[in-house]
């Protein structure tokens, strides 16, 4: 069991000024969570969070790393 707010923040979700009041459902693959909360304006609102697949995040990070490597290499030449 994990703290939902902490988990979502660690995945890059900006929850500034949000209060999560409940999580109502989760998809079979565990990547989509729905619930209710209080938004920054103070209104009750439904929310949906989709967590990216770990392989997608790793692939994106490796792509950015490769681009930086090529950029630095071309600047030296």
N, C-alpha and C positions, 0 to 999 in steps of 0.2 A: 504494500500500500504506500502511495506517495501523496504528498500535498499537491493538489491539482494546480493551484496558482503557481507554485514554484516550478512544477514541471513545465507548464505552458510558457512561463517566462524563460526557462532554460532552452526552450525550442524557438525562441525569438518572437514570441507573441507579446505585443505591447499592451499591458493591462493597467497602465497608468490611470488612476482615478476610477477604475472599475471595481465593483465588489461582486464576486461570484457567489450567488446564493445557492445554486444547485447544479448538479450534472444529472440530466434526465436520461441520457442514452449514450451508447458507444457502439460504433460499428463492429462487425465481426472481426475485422483485421486490426481493430484498436487504434486506427489512425484518425477517425473522425469522432468528435465528442460534441454533444449538444447540451444546452442547459439554459438557465435563466440567471440574470444578475441585475445589478443597478449600474447604469451607464454613467459617464462623467456628468451628464446633465441632471442626474438624480432620478431618472425614470427607470422603471422596471422594463427589461428588454431581454429577448431571447438572444443567445449567442451560439455560434458554431465555430469550432476550431478543427482544422485539418493539419495533422502532423505529417511532415514529409517523410518518405521512406529513408532509412539510414543510407542505403546505397545511393540514392539521389543526392543527398547532402554531400557524401564523400566524393561522388563523381563531380559535382559542381565545384567543390573545393579543389580537387585535383586539376580541373580545367582552369580555374583562376590561377593556381600555382604555375601551371605550364605557360599561361599567357604572360605572367610576370617574368618568368625565366627568359622567354623569347624577347620580351621588351628590354630587359637588362642586357641581354647578349647583343641585341642590335644596337644599343646605345654605345657599347664598348667598341664596336667595329667602325 
